Amino acid sequence: MTGSFYTGTFNLRLLARAGTAAAIALSLAACGGSKEKAQSALAPTQINTIGVNSYLWRASLDALAFMPLVQADSAGGVIVTDWYINPSNPGERVKVSVAILDQDLRADALRVAASRQVSQGGNWVDAPVQAATVQKLEDIILTKARDLRRGTYGN
């Protein structure tokens, strides 16, 4: 009797799943393929599985790959590095934050901020970051993102 109960329950589950699948198939067929048209109408920069532009996200991770990451939130579009000390300049360290603000591949969808500290008497002291440094990092990320979109990066 136990075997027939489980078999009956299993068959009911199969029928329920088959009915759901049939309903989905019928509703998709009723759309007349409009889903395919809508999918192809989207710009490639908007087709992603994360919350922000995937090209900017990947390019940002690639550009900061040499630095240790503290946070990388693809849904919110935030990347925060830990302090990085360049081996050729051990008296200075840098920390970078990147925010991707949009799903489109545009220059204004990217914000980069950097902090710099120098060692003075065994303590780390805040120091100014040149604006050109932040601008250069933004340019590197945008160039990599455009190359990724074209399919030329990494080939």
TAWONOR-V325637 format. One record per backbone hydrogen bond with DSSP energy under -0.5 kcal/mol. NH is the residue of the N-H (numbers start at 1). CO is the residue of the C=O. Records with the same first field share a line. If there is no record, write none. Layout:
NH: CO  CO
This chain:
5: 1
6: 2
7: 3
8: 4
9: 5
10: 6
11: 7
12: 8
13: 9
14: 10
15: 11
16: 12
17: 13
18: 14
19: 15
20: 16
21: 17
22: 18
23: 19
24: 20
25: 21
26: 22
27: 23
28: 24
29: 25
30: 26
31: 27  28
32: 29
33: 28
34: 31
36: 33
37: 33
38: 34
39: 35
40: 36
41: 37
42: 38  39
46: 43
47: 43  44
48: 46
53: 102
57: 53
58: 54
59: 55
60: 56
61: 57
62: 58
63: 59
64: 60
65: 62
67: 64
70: 80
71: 80
73: 78
74: 72
77: 73
78: 73
79: 98
80: 71
81: 96
82: 68
84: 94
86: 84  92
89: 86
92: 89
93: 117
94: 84
95: 115
97: 113
98: 79
99: 111
100: 77
101: 99  109
102: 109
106: 104
109: 106
110: 107
111: 99
113: 97
115: 95
116: 127
117: 93
118: 125
119: 91
120: 118  123
123: 120
125: 118  123
127: 116
133: 130
134: 130
135: 131
136: 132
137: 133
138: 134
139: 135
140: 136
141: 137
142: 138
143: 139
144: 140
145: 141
146: 142
147: 143
148: 144
149: 145
150: 146
151: 147
152: 147
153: 147
155: 152
